[in-house]
Amino acid sequence: MRTILVRRSPSSPTRGVLQAGPLRLPVALGRSGTSVFKREGDGATPVASMPFLFAWRRPGRLRAVRTPLPVRFSRSTDGWCDAPSHAAYNRAVRLPHPASAETMRRADRLYDFVAVLDWNVRRRARGLGSAIFLHVAKEGFEPTAGCVALDPRDVVRLAPLLRRNSRLRVIR
């Protein structure tokens, strides 16, 4: 099992460094930094060890990405439910969806590649946070809503190391 480590930067709670073997890559973290008490909507990246489940890829973008993870190509009807009161909370859903859900085929680059992390997915608890992903960062590494985000070039470098038996471990 391979562990990919993410450490928060001492100079900024919304930035960090991802370590995977010899790779050291800058990352953006949640707008509220990291938290051991993750809750829906708090903007924090969970301090946890999270297995990789599968990946989404937007067709026609980041063509150089190769990963051993199972990959789904996103469609305009693909979404992810973030409504704690709905039965499909923290699950992939078809859009339009009757509850709050984000689209997996965004107009920007953020979800050109998404590795889904097992934060509250296989063993769900309502309100403990949803849609915790490893994905492409915004320009300038602006904070995320709780995910870990990388430069597109670094996504291409890291993707071959992502496997179902590997974990992303976020530490303080």
C-alpha positions as CSV (number, residue, x, y, z in Angstrom):
1,M,0.0,0.0,0.0
2,R,1.3,3.4,-1.0
3,T,0.7,6.5,1.2
4,I,0.7,9.9,-0.4
5,L,1.3,12.5,2.3
6,V,-0.1,16.0,2.4
7,R,1.3,18.4,5.0
8,R,-0.1,21.9,5.7
9,S,2.3,24.7,5.0
10,P,3.5,26.5,8.1
11,S,3.1,29.8,6.3
12,S,-0.5,29.4,5.1
13,P,-3.3,27.1,6.4
14,T,-4.8,26.9,2.8
15,R,-1.6,25.7,1.2
16,G,0.4,22.5,1.6
17,V,2.9,20.1,0.1
18,L,2.0,16.7,-1.3
19,Q,4.7,14.0,-1.0
20,A,4.6,10.9,-3.2
21,G,7.9,9.0,-3.3
22,P,10.4,11.5,-4.7
23,L,7.7,14.0,-5.8
24,R,7.1,17.1,-3.7
25,L,4.2,19.1,-5.2
26,P,2.5,22.3,-4.0
27,V,-1.3,21.9,-3.2
28,A,-4.2,24.1,-2.4
29,L,-6.3,23.1,0.7
30,G,-9.7,24.1,2.0
31,R,-10.5,27.7,2.7
32,S,-10.7,26.9,6.4
33,G,-7.4,25.0,6.4
34,T,-7.5,21.5,7.8
35,S,-9.7,20.0,10.5
36,V,-10.0,16.8,12.6
37,F,-13.7,17.7,13.0
38,K,-14.8,17.9,9.4
39,R,-18.4,19.0,8.8
40,E,-20.5,19.6,5.7
41,G,-19.9,23.1,4.3
42,D,-17.1,24.1,6.8
43,G,-14.6,24.6,4.0
44,A,-12.0,22.4,5.7
45,T,-9.8,19.6,4.3
46,P,-10.2,16.6,6.6
47,V,-7.1,15.5,8.6
48,A,-7.4,11.8,7.7
49,S,-6.1,8.8,5.8
50,M,-8.4,8.3,2.8
51,P,-8.2,5.5,0.2
52,F,-8.6,6.4,-3.4
53,L,-11.8,5.0,-4.9
54,F,-11.9,5.9,-8.6
55,A,-11.4,8.9,-10.9
56,W,-13.4,11.1,-13.2
57,R,-11.9,12.5,-16.3
58,R,-13.4,15.2,-18.6
59,P,-13.1,14.0,-22.2
60,G,-10.8,16.0,-24.4
61,R,-8.9,17.6,-21.4
62,L,-5.7,16.6,-19.7
63,R,-5.1,14.0,-22.3
64,A,-1.7,13.1,-20.9
65,V,-3.2,11.8,-17.6
66,R,-2.7,8.1,-17.1
67,T,-3.8,6.3,-13.9
68,P,-4.3,2.8,-12.6
69,L,-7.4,3.9,-10.9
70,P,-10.8,3.0,-12.4
71,V,-11.7,6.0,-14.6
72,R,-15.2,7.3,-15.5
73,F,-15.5,9.9,-18.3
74,S,-17.7,12.7,-17.1
75,R,-20.9,13.6,-18.9
76,S,-23.1,16.7,-18.5
77,T,-25.6,14.6,-16.5
78,D,-23.0,13.5,-13.9
79,G,-23.2,15.1,-10.5
80,W,-22.3,14.6,-6.8
81,C,-25.0,15.0,-4.1
82,D,-23.9,17.3,-1.2
83,A,-27.3,17.5,0.6
84,P,-27.0,15.8,4.0
85,S,-30.8,15.1,4.2
86,H,-31.0,13.3,0.9
87,A,-30.6,9.5,0.5
88,A,-27.9,10.0,-2.1
89,Y,-25.8,12.2,0.1
90,N,-22.1,12.0,-0.8
91,R,-22.8,9.8,-3.9
92,A,-22.6,10.2,-7.6
93,V,-26.0,11.2,-9.0
94,R,-27.6,11.9,-12.4
95,L,-28.4,15.6,-13.1
96,P,-30.8,17.2,-12.8
97,H,-31.1,16.0,-9.2
98,P,-33.9,16.9,-6.8
99,A,-31.4,17.8,-4.0
100,S,-28.3,20.0,-4.0
101,A,-25.6,18.4,-6.2
102,E,-22.5,19.8,-7.9
103,T,-21.8,19.0,-11.5
104,M,-18.8,16.8,-12.4
105,R,-18.4,18.5,-15.8
106,R,-17.6,22.0,-14.7
107,A,-17.0,24.9,-17.2
108,D,-13.7,25.6,-15.5
109,R,-10.7,23.2,-15.3
110,L,-11.1,22.0,-11.7
111,Y,-12.8,18.7,-12.5
112,D,-10.8,17.9,-15.7
113,F,-9.4,15.1,-13.5
114,V,-10.9,14.1,-10.1
115,A,-9.7,11.3,-7.8
116,V,-12.5,10.5,-5.4
117,L,-11.3,10.0,-1.9
118,D,-13.1,7.8,0.6
119,W,-14.0,10.5,3.0
120,N,-17.5,9.6,4.3
121,V,-18.3,7.6,1.2
122,R,-18.3,3.9,2.0
123,R,-19.4,4.5,5.6
124,R,-21.5,7.6,5.4
125,A,-22.7,9.8,8.2
126,R,-25.0,12.7,7.4
127,G,-23.3,16.0,7.7
128,L,-19.7,14.9,8.1
129,G,-18.7,16.3,4.7
130,S,-19.1,15.3,1.1
131,A,-17.2,15.6,-2.3
132,I,-13.7,15.4,-0.9
133,F,-11.6,15.0,-4.0
134,L,-8.1,15.4,-5.3
135,H,-8.5,17.7,-8.3
136,V,-7.0,20.4,-10.5
137,A,-6.3,23.7,-8.7
138,K,-7.6,27.1,-9.5
139,E,-5.2,29.7,-11.0
140,G,-3.0,31.0,-8.2
141,F,-3.8,28.0,-5.9
142,E,-6.9,29.7,-4.4
143,P,-8.4,27.6,-1.5
144,T,-10.8,24.8,-2.2
145,A,-14.1,23.9,-0.5
146,G,-12.2,21.1,1.4
147,C,-10.4,19.2,-1.3
148,V,-6.7,18.9,-2.2
149,A,-5.9,20.6,-5.5
150,L,-2.8,20.5,-7.7
151,D,-1.5,22.3,-10.8
152,P,-2.6,20.4,-14.0
153,R,1.1,19.5,-14.8
154,D,1.4,18.0,-11.4
155,V,-1.8,16.0,-11.8
156,V,-0.2,14.4,-14.9
157,R,2.9,13.6,-12.8
158,L,1.0,12.2,-9.8
159,A,-1.8,10.3,-11.6
160,P,0.3,7.1,-12.4
161,L,0.9,6.7,-8.7
162,L,-2.8,6.7,-7.7
163,R,-4.1,3.2,-7.0
164,R,-7.1,1.7,-5.3
165,N,-4.8,0.3,-2.6
166,S,-3.1,3.7,-2.0
167,R,-4.2,6.4,0.4
168,L,-4.0,10.2,0.7
169,R,-3.0,11.1,4.2
170,V,-3.6,14.7,5.3
171,I,-1.7,15.7,8.4
172,R,-1.4,19.0,10.3
